[in-house]
Amino acid sequence: MKSHRIQAVMLRHFYEARRNPDRITDMVYWPVLDIIVWGFFTIYLAGGVGVGNLAKFLLGAVILWGMFYSFQRDMAVGFLDELWARNLINLFSTPLSVSEYLAGLILVNLLKTGIGLGAAALIAWAFYSFDVFPWMPALVPFLANLILFALALGVVITGLIFRYTTRIQALAWSFAALLQPVSCVLYPLKSLPKGLQALAWLLPTTHAFEGMRQIMGGGGFSARHFWWAVGLNGVYFALAVAFFRLTFEAARNRALLVKVE
């Protein structure tokens, strides 16, 4: 074995990591997020919570978060698939409009998300005796809010890929996780520091999971959290669509559709 050849291999990966955000994500992003999420969760446990409620809250949160994460990821990855296959110019050289493309992508991902949600709920029932279906009618409004917010994020990430190309493709499957610590998925809003509570209040995900815990804890449907989520989603979705149209038209006018890779 020759040390200079080993050094050459190491340099090759160093140079790639320096210009590839995906590598930085793998090294730093996930470990930091994990410790933040589980740190807040231990604070929640230290405050005392019933074992029965804890099991319900955790399994319910995992099912809802899986749906949110999958929909957001698949919206962005669906667009990335066209880039990886070099099919983008073929699509938009036809009369296909942006709204038609997005509508098709949304419907496909709704179907995939529904199948995934059903599968997760069935596994929770069969293996852990956790039946989420009795709560489902009350949870549907919050599920709809999660889907709408995931859609807005997917549209924004797609627009960013138009602007910065696939160098930032890691956002497709990592951006939702960035919101998880302040979305109060595994713990209530009161577990966060005061400064972060204000930020969490501006996320529809926080209101969805707070609403879920209130329903499963026997407190009934939270109209307050539902309408907050609806209002925030209206604002974020309108901004997301405007941003996407801006970046798409800029890319098309500058003939960047054939260069995005």
C-alpha positions as CSV (number, residue, x, y, z in Angstrom):
1,M,0.0,0.0,0.0
2,K,1.2,3.5,-0.9
3,S,0.4,6.4,1.3
4,H,0.3,8.9,-1.6
5,R,-2.4,6.9,-3.3
6,I,-4.4,6.7,-0.1
7,Q,-4.0,10.5,0.3
8,A,-5.2,10.9,-3.3
9,V,-8.4,9.0,-2.5
10,M,-9.0,11.1,0.6
11,L,-8.4,14.4,-1.3
12,R,-10.9,13.3,-4.0
13,H,-13.6,13.0,-1.3
14,F,-12.5,16.2,0.4
15,Y,-12.8,18.1,-2.8
16,E,-16.2,16.6,-3.6
17,A,-17.5,17.4,-0.1
18,R,-16.4,21.0,-0.4
19,R,-18.6,21.5,-3.4
20,N,-21.4,19.0,-2.6
21,P,-23.9,20.0,0.1
22,D,-25.2,16.4,0.3
23,R,-21.9,15.4,2.0
24,I,-22.2,18.2,4.6
25,T,-25.7,17.1,5.3
26,D,-24.6,13.5,6.0
27,M,-21.8,14.6,8.3
28,V,-23.5,17.4,10.4
29,Y,-27.2,17.9,9.6
30,W,-28.7,14.6,10.8
31,P,-26.6,14.2,14.0
32,V,-27.4,17.7,15.1
33,L,-31.1,17.4,14.4
34,D,-31.3,14.1,16.2
35,I,-29.8,15.4,19.4
36,I,-32.1,18.5,19.3
37,V,-35.2,16.4,18.8
38,W,-34.4,13.8,21.4
39,G,-33.2,16.4,23.8
40,F,-36.5,18.2,23.8
41,F,-38.2,14.8,24.1
42,T,-36.3,14.0,27.2
43,I,-37.4,17.4,28.7
44,Y,-41.0,16.3,27.9
45,L,-40.5,13.0,29.7
46,A,-38.8,14.6,32.7
47,G,-42.0,16.7,33.2
48,G,-44.0,13.5,33.7
49,V,-46.5,12.0,31.3
50,G,-48.8,9.0,31.6
51,V,-47.4,5.8,29.9
52,G,-50.7,5.2,28.1
53,N,-50.9,8.8,26.7
54,L,-47.2,8.7,25.8
55,A,-47.7,5.6,23.7
56,K,-50.7,7.1,21.9
57,F,-49.0,10.4,21.3
58,L,-45.8,8.8,19.9
59,L,-47.5,6.4,17.6
60,G,-50.0,9.0,16.4
61,A,-47.2,11.5,15.8
62,V,-45.1,8.9,13.9
63,I,-48.0,8.1,11.6
64,L,-48.8,11.8,10.9
65,W,-45.2,12.9,10.5
66,G,-44.5,10.0,8.1
67,M,-47.4,11.2,5.9
68,F,-46.2,14.8,6.0
69,Y,-42.6,13.9,5.3
70,S,-43.4,11.5,2.5
71,F,-45.6,14.0,0.7
72,Q,-43.1,16.8,0.9
73,R,-40.2,14.6,-0.2
74,D,-42.1,13.0,-3.1
75,M,-43.2,16.4,-4.4
76,A,-39.6,17.5,-4.8
77,V,-38.2,14.1,-5.8
78,G,-40.9,13.8,-8.4
79,F,-39.4,16.8,-10.1
80,L,-35.9,15.6,-9.5
81,D,-36.8,12.4,-11.3
82,E,-37.4,14.4,-14.5
83,L,-34.0,16.0,-14.1
84,W,-32.2,12.7,-13.5
85,A,-33.9,11.3,-16.6
86,R,-33.1,14.5,-18.5
87,N,-36.8,14.6,-19.4
88,L,-37.6,18.2,-18.3
89,I,-37.2,19.8,-21.7
90,N,-39.4,17.1,-23.3
91,L,-42.2,17.9,-20.9
92,F,-42.2,21.7,-21.3
93,S,-41.7,21.7,-25.0
94,T,-45.3,20.4,-25.2
95,P,-48.4,22.4,-24.4
96,L,-48.2,21.2,-20.8
97,S,-48.6,24.1,-18.4
98,V,-47.0,24.6,-15.0
99,S,-50.4,24.2,-13.3
100,E,-51.1,21.0,-15.1
101,Y,-47.7,19.6,-14.3
102,L,-48.1,20.5,-10.6
103,A,-51.7,19.1,-10.5
104,G,-50.6,15.8,-11.9
105,L,-47.7,15.6,-9.5
106,I,-50.0,16.4,-6.5
107,L,-52.6,13.8,-7.4
108,V,-49.9,11.1,-7.8
109,N,-48.4,11.9,-4.5
110,L,-51.7,12.1,-2.7
111,L,-52.4,8.5,-3.9
112,K,-48.9,7.4,-2.7
113,T,-49.3,9.2,0.6
114,G,-52.8,7.7,1.2
115,I,-51.4,4.2,0.6
116,G,-48.5,4.9,3.0
117,L,-50.8,6.3,5.7
118,G,-53.1,3.3,5.5
119,A,-50.2,0.9,5.7
120,A,-48.6,2.6,8.7
121,A,-52.0,2.7,10.5
122,L,-52.6,-1.0,9.8
123,I,-49.1,-1.9,11.1
124,A,-49.7,0.1,14.3
125,W,-53.0,-1.7,14.8
126,A,-51.7,-5.2,14.0
127,F,-48.3,-5.1,15.9
128,Y,-48.8,-2.5,18.6
129,S,-52.6,-2.7,19.3
130,F,-52.8,1.0,18.5
131,D,-56.0,1.8,16.5
132,V,-55.9,5.3,15.1
133,F,-59.0,4.8,12.9
134,P,-61.5,5.9,15.6
135,W,-59.8,9.3,15.8
136,M,-59.4,9.6,12.1
137,P,-62.6,11.7,11.4
138,A,-61.4,14.3,13.9
139,L,-57.8,14.1,12.6
140,V,-58.7,14.6,8.9
141,P,-58.7,18.5,9.1
142,F,-55.2,18.4,10.6
143,L,-54.1,15.8,8.0
144,A,-55.3,18.2,5.3
145,N,-53.3,21.0,6.8
146,L,-50.2,18.9,7.0
147,I,-50.6,17.9,3.3
148,L,-51.1,21.6,2.2
149,F,-48.0,22.7,4.1
150,A,-46.0,19.8,2.7
151,L,-47.2,20.8,-0.8
152,A,-46.1,24.4,-0.2
153,L,-42.6,23.2,0.9
154,G,-42.3,20.9,-2.1
155,V,-43.2,23.7,-4.5
156,V,-40.6,26.0,-2.9
157,I,-37.9,23.4,-3.0
158,T,-38.7,22.7,-6.6
159,G,-38.3,26.4,-7.4
160,L,-35.0,26.4,-5.5
161,I,-33.7,23.5,-7.6
162,F,-34.6,25.6,-10.8
163,R,-32.5,28.4,-9.4
164,Y,-29.5,26.4,-7.9
165,T,-29.8,23.1,-9.8
166,T,-29.3,19.7,-8.3
167,R,-26.4,20.9,-6.1
168,I,-29.1,21.5,-3.4
169,Q,-31.1,18.3,-4.2
170,A,-30.5,17.1,-0.6
171,L,-33.2,19.6,0.5
172,A,-35.8,17.3,-1.1
173,W,-35.5,14.8,1.7
174,S,-33.9,16.9,4.4
175,F,-35.8,20.2,4.7
176,A,-38.8,18.8,6.5
177,A,-36.5,17.3,9.1
178,L,-35.2,20.8,9.7
179,L,-38.7,21.8,10.9
180,Q,-39.2,18.8,13.1
181,P,-37.6,20.1,16.3
182,V,-39.9,23.2,16.2
183,S,-43.0,21.4,14.9
184,C,-43.5,19.7,18.3
185,V,-44.0,16.3,16.7
186,L,-43.0,14.1,19.7
187,Y,-43.6,16.6,22.5
188,P,-45.9,19.5,23.3
189,L,-45.2,23.1,22.5
190,K,-44.5,23.9,26.2
191,S,-41.4,21.7,26.0
192,L,-39.6,24.2,23.8
193,P,-37.7,27.3,25.2
194,K,-39.8,30.5,25.1
195,G,-37.9,31.9,22.2
196,L,-38.6,28.8,20.0
197,Q,-42.2,28.7,21.0
198,A,-42.9,31.9,19.1
199,L,-41.3,30.4,16.0
200,A,-43.2,27.1,16.4
201,W,-46.4,29.0,16.6
202,L,-45.9,30.1,13.0
203,L,-45.7,26.6,11.6
204,P,-48.9,24.7,10.6
205,T,-47.2,21.5,11.6
206,T,-47.1,22.6,15.2
207,H,-50.8,23.3,15.2
208,A,-51.5,20.0,13.6
209,F,-49.6,18.0,16.2
210,E,-50.9,20.0,19.1
211,G,-54.4,19.4,17.7
212,M,-53.6,15.6,17.4
213,R,-52.5,15.4,21.0
214,Q,-55.6,17.3,22.2
215,I,-57.9,14.9,20.3
216,M,-56.1,11.7,21.5
217,G,-55.9,13.0,25.1
218,G,-59.6,13.4,25.2
219,G,-59.8,17.1,25.0
220,G,-61.8,17.2,21.7
221,F,-61.2,19.0,18.5
222,S,-59.2,22.2,18.7
223,A,-60.7,24.8,16.5
224,R,-58.1,27.3,17.6
225,H,-55.2,25.2,16.2
226,F,-57.1,24.2,13.1
227,W,-57.9,27.8,12.0
228,W,-54.3,28.9,12.8
229,A,-53.0,26.2,10.6
230,V,-55.5,27.1,7.8
231,G,-54.5,30.8,7.9
232,L,-50.8,30.1,7.9
233,N,-51.1,27.5,5.1
234,G,-53.1,30.1,3.0
235,V,-50.2,32.5,3.3
236,Y,-47.4,30.0,2.8
237,F,-49.1,28.3,-0.2
238,A,-49.7,31.6,-2.0
239,L,-46.1,32.6,-1.4
240,A,-44.9,29.2,-2.6
241,V,-46.8,29.3,-5.9
242,A,-45.7,32.9,-6.6
243,F,-42.1,31.9,-5.9
244,F,-42.3,28.8,-8.2
245,R,-43.9,30.8,-11.1
246,L,-41.2,33.4,-10.7
247,T,-38.3,31.0,-10.8
248,F,-39.9,28.8,-13.5
249,E,-40.5,31.8,-15.9
250,A,-37.0,33.1,-15.2
251,A,-35.5,29.7,-16.1
252,R,-37.6,29.4,-19.2
253,N,-36.9,32.9,-20.5
254,R,-33.2,32.4,-20.0
255,A,-33.2,28.9,-21.6
256,L,-32.2,27.3,-18.3
257,L,-34.5,24.4,-18.7
258,V,-32.0,22.6,-20.8
259,K,-29.2,23.3,-18.4
260,V,-30.7,22.4,-15.1
261,E,-28.8,19.3,-13.9
